[in-house]
């Protein structure tokens, strides 16, 4: 059994430690080093997972890694992705892959030049309900797709997500990319136009949008309407609930990725909780990434996929700011 060396650059994103939890359960994975520009943020995690706390990014990439996880703030992905590429290491980058299209293009270009695989972290592609929906669409189960009503609503995350210089935006940047990626994947293309509205409504202390609505359309006439707001309060049973209502010429398909769950009411919690059962989408994504590295085959979700999703989010932000649609 081949074993691969995995390191992490940046621990700002809330998913970072969760990735390490799943990866240390994989016998093929050796967790090596971790680096963050704020060492105190990574010190506890390094001890918890038995990883070396690296003083510099170069110290990390010099470890002969096979896979580098990038979980830095949204606006700080470029440097660690390029460092991984220069070291010849495959890179799995947290979404959004970037908040500047020129930087994203540079990531993709350098990785291609160095022959390095680049993957964008879009775990919703691995949700069982999403996979079933894609298969049904491909075999014409609801006829020709005409329109989609989607939600990706969640709680206000706080942290760097509400600092525009680190996040690149509010709910529009945080939540649009997931649904945009799924629709681009279903459609096999990127949309032609985006129209969005966003504002600071529920959390007046913020300087970024927390309520947002996005509309985007494809060349074949399919239109998508998405509620991408941070509108779930702290008592809501799950952090978010991504849903799709796919309307076709011969039927309608409803998808809710938190459908498969147990409801828990406990004196130990101050609210009802949803606990997932069945295959975990994040674990499946990480297993797939490890498989691709071990078997030296392409990643199924690429840097180009990440770019197309970021294009929609960035266009939505521009549309909301300028008050008019954006043509892609």
SVG drawing of the C-alpha trace seen along z (x, -y; Angstrom):
<svg xmlns="http://www.w3.org/2000/svg" viewBox="-44 -51 57 53">
<polyline fill="none" stroke="black" stroke-width="0.4" points="0.0,0.0 1.4,-3.3 1.7,-6.0 1.6,-9.7 2.9,-12.7 0.4,-15.4 0.9,-18.9 -1.2,-21.9 -0.6,-25.6 -2.8,-27.9 -5.4,-27.0 -7.7,-30.0 -10.6,-28.2 -13.1,-26.5 -12.8,-23.2 -9.0,-22.9 -8.9,-20.8 -11.9,-18.7 -9.8,-17.7 -7.0,-16.6 -9.4,-14.6 -10.5,-12.5 -7.1,-12.2 -5.5,-10.8 -8.0,-7.9 -6.6,-6.9 -3.7,-4.4 -2.3,-5.7 -1.7,-9.2 1.2,-10.5 0.4,-13.9 3.7,-15.8 3.9,-19.5 1.7,-22.5 2.4,-26.2 0.4,-29.4 1.5,-33.0 0.2,-33.2 2.0,-30.3 -0.1,-30.5 -3.2,-29.6 -1.6,-26.3 0.4,-25.4 -2.4,-23.5 -3.5,-21.7 0.1,-20.6 0.3,-19.1 -3.1,-17.4 -2.2,-15.7 1.5,-15.1 2.6,-17.4 5.6,-19.6 4.9,-23.3 6.9,-24.8 8.3,-28.3 8.2,-29.1 6.2,-28.0 9.4,-26.8 10.2,-24.6 6.8,-23.0 7.1,-22.5 10.7,-21.2 9.3,-18.2 8.8,-16.2 5.1,-16.4 2.8,-14.5 -0.3,-16.6 -0.6,-20.1 -3.9,-21.3 -4.4,-25.1 -6.8,-26.4 -5.6,-30.0 -7.9,-33.0 -9.7,-33.4 -7.5,-36.2 -4.3,-34.4 -4.4,-31.3 -2.0,-32.4 1.3,-32.1 0.8,-28.6 -0.6,-27.2 2.4,-28.5 4.8,-27.2 3.3,-23.8 3.5,-23.9 7.2,-25.0 7.9,-22.0 6.1,-19.6 3.4,-18.9 -0.3,-18.2 -2.5,-20.9 -6.0,-20.7 -7.2,-24.3 -10.1,-25.4 -13.0,-27.2 -13.2,-29.8 -9.9,-29.0 -9.3,-32.7 -11.0,-36.1 -9.0,-37.6 -9.2,-36.1 -5.7,-37.1 -4.4,-35.3 -6.5,-32.2 -5.1,-32.2 -1.6,-32.3 -2.3,-29.4 -3.6,-27.3 -0.8,-28.3 2.1,-27.6 0.5,-24.2 0.2,-23.3 3.8,-24.4 5.1,-22.3 2.9,-19.3 1.2,-19.6 -2.4,-18.6 -4.6,-21.3 -8.0,-20.5 -10.7,-22.9 -12.4,-21.7 -16.1,-21.3 -17.3,-18.5 -21.0,-19.0 -20.2,-17.1 -19.7,-14.0 -23.1,-14.3 -25.2,-11.2 -28.3,-13.2 -26.3,-15.4 -24.7,-12.4 -28.2,-10.8 -29.6,-14.0 -26.8,-14.3 -27.4,-10.7 -31.1,-11.3 -30.6,-14.5 -28.2,-12.8 -30.6,-10.0 -33.5,-12.5 -35.5,-11.6 -37.2,-15.0 -37.0,-15.7 -35.0,-18.8 -33.9,-21.0 -35.4,-24.5 -35.0,-26.3 -33.5,-25.8 -34.5,-27.4 -31.6,-26.9 -30.7,-27.8 -27.4,-27.7 -28.3,-29.5 -26.2,-29.3 -25.2,-30.9 -23.1,-34.1 -19.7,-32.5 -17.8,-35.4 -14.0,-35.3 -12.1,-36.3 -15.3,-35.6 -16.7,-39.1 -13.4,-40.9 -13.5,-41.8 -9.8,-42.2 -9.4,-38.5 -12.6,-37.0 -13.2,-38.9 -16.8,-39.5 -19.7,-38.4 -22.4,-35.8 -22.1,-36.3 -18.5,-35.1 -19.0,-32.5 -22.1,-30.7 -22.4,-31.3 -19.5,-29.2 -20.9,-25.9 -24.1,-26.1 -22.4,-27.7 -20.0,-24.8 -22.8,-22.2 -24.7,-23.9 -21.7,-24.3 -21.0,-20.6 -24.6,-19.6 -24.6,-21.9 -21.1,-21.2 -20.6,-25.0 -20.4,-28.3 -23.3,-30.8 -23.5,-33.8 -24.9,-36.4 -25.3,-37.1 -27.6,-39.4 -27.5,-39.8 -28.7,-41.8 -27.0,-41.9 -27.0,-43.9 -26.3,-44.1 -29.6,-43.3 -29.5,-40.8 -26.2,-41.8 -25.9,-45.6 -22.4,-45.5 -21.0,-43.9 -19.4,-45.7 -20.2,-42.8 -23.5,-41.5 -25.3,-38.9 -28.5,-38.7 -28.2,-38.0 -30.1,-36.7 -28.4,-35.7 -29.8,-34.9 -27.6,-33.5 -28.4,-31.9 -26.8,-29.6 -26.6,-29.6 -29.3,-26.9 -31.8,-29.1 -31.6,-27.4 -31.9,-30.0 -30.9,-29.6 -32.2,-31.6 -30.2,-31.3 -30.7,-32.5 -27.1,-32.6 -27.8,-34.4 -26.3,-34.1 -29.9,-33.9 -29.8,-30.9 -29.8,-31.8 -27.7,-30.2 -30.5,-27.8 -31.0,-26.3 -30.2,-22.6 -27.6,-22.6 -25.0,-25.1 -26.4,-25.3 -28.8,-23.6 -28.1,-23.5 -31.2,-22.7 -32.0,-22.5 -35.4,-22.4 -34.7,-21.3 -37.6,-21.9 -37.7,-20.0 -40.1,-19.6 -41.3,-16.2 -41.0,-16.7 -39.4,-18.4 -36.6,-17.0 -36.1,-18.3 -32.7,-17.9 -31.7,-18.6 -28.3,-17.5 -29.1,-17.4 -32.1,-15.1 -30.2,-12.0 -29.9,-12.9 -31.0,-12.0 -32.7,-14.5 -31.3,-14.8 -33.0,-16.4 -30.7,-16.4 -30.4,-18.1 -26.7,-18.6 -27.5,-20.9 -29.5,-24.2 -31.1,-23.4 -32.2,-20.5 -29.3,-19.0 -29.2,-17.3 -26.6,-14.5 -25.7,-13.2 -25.7,-9.5 -24.5,-7.6 -21.4,-8.6 -19.8,-11.9 -19.2,-14.1 -16.0,-15.7 -14.5,-12.3 -15.4,-11.1 -13.8,-14.1 -10.6,-13.6 -10.5,-9.9 -10.9,-10.7 -8.0,-13.3 -5.8,-10.7 -6.7,-8.1 -5.8,-10.4 -2.4,-11.1 -1.7,-7.5 -2.8,-6.3 -1.3,-9.3 -4.5,-10.3 -6.1,-13.7 -8.2,-15.3 -11.9,-15.2 -12.5,-18.8 -9.9,-21.1 -8.5,-24.6 -10.6,-25.5 -13.7,-24.4 -12.8,-26.6 -12.2,-29.5 -15.6,-29.1 -17.3,-29.1 -15.4,-32.1 -16.3,-34.0 -20.0,-33.7 -19.4,-34.9 -17.2,-37.8 -19.8,-38.8 -22.5,-38.6 -20.6,-40.9 -20.1,-43.3 -23.7,-43.1 -24.9,-43.9 -22.5,-46.8 -23.4,-48.3 -27.1,-47.5 -27.1,-45.9 -26.5,-42.4 -23.0,-41.3 -22.2,-39.6 -19.5,-36.9"/>
</svg>
